[in-house]
Amino acid sequence: SGKTALITGASRGIGAAAARHLAASGATVFLTARTQEAVEPVAEAITADGGIAHALACDVSRFADVEAAVRAALAETGRLDILVNNAGLIDPISRLETSDPDAWGKVADVNIKGVYHGLRAAGPVMLEQKSGTIINLSSGAASRPIEGWSHYCASKAAVLSLTRSADLEWRREGIRVLGLSPGTVATGMQASIRASGINDYSRLAPTAHLDPDWVGQAIAWLCGKAGDAYLGEDCSLKDPVVRKA
Ligand code: NJP
């Protein structure tokens, strides 16, 4: 494709799968996670398969890290076509009354602020290019409560809301911002959910889960569609509050 893609949380799970499929489609991929060591093997495997992959350390809860990752991609390829705001966590799962306020805030820092940081760092670059696709990983948990997941449900609802705001402001400038809610995917996150034993999700058999590779494929497919093939929740047309022309 000749495109440049930045994927957060690409050391495993959905992010790693998305990076593999984006690289297979011809994109130069920048894989990020909190440490370079965690993400390096995934990048090396992509390179061994003939792709172009770079591994970077980037804690999405720190804006300076996200900005630096965007700058690194720009320095190498001169552009940024795709951002997958994928990094996220659910631990520690806990009922509200026993939840740890610091841990609750950490989930908000990664799941909500991390996505905002990605939008804030990539947005100006894509606006300048007048093109780009951003995919934010939300969840079905955005629209319903799940016992023990108050932090996660709230954060994923915020991701959808951020997606709507960015899409409203940027779609006319040629940038698509999509939210993806894939369902129950067989990754390390599901292992945490099973270990918590707190609700029905923890009893779902691993065979009832989606393969993260399929979700990665879906992400690459969405990114490959032309700008007019907009897929996603078309909320911005319902009752938009737009800036004055
Ligand atoms: O998660 P997992 P998934 N800064 O645990 C990274 C959503 N989702 O693939 O730093 C930067 O395998 C971490 O890297 P490391 C979900 O909410 C999932 O299942 O090395 N990166 C790792 O690469 C999330 O938004 C399901 O620990 C940070 C990655 O994030 C996304 O999909 C269903 C970080 C997590 O890998 C990927 O989830 C659904 C930080 N501060 C939505 N903290 C599902 N699995 O069922 C963590 O609807 N990471």
Residues whose N, C-alpha, C, O or C-beta is under 5 A from the ligand:
A	BS01	NJP	G9 A10 S11 R12 G13 I14 G15 A33 R34 T35 A38 C58 D59 V60 S61 N86 A87 G88 L89 V110 L137 S138 S139 G140 S181 P182 G183 T184 V185 T187 G188 M189 Q190
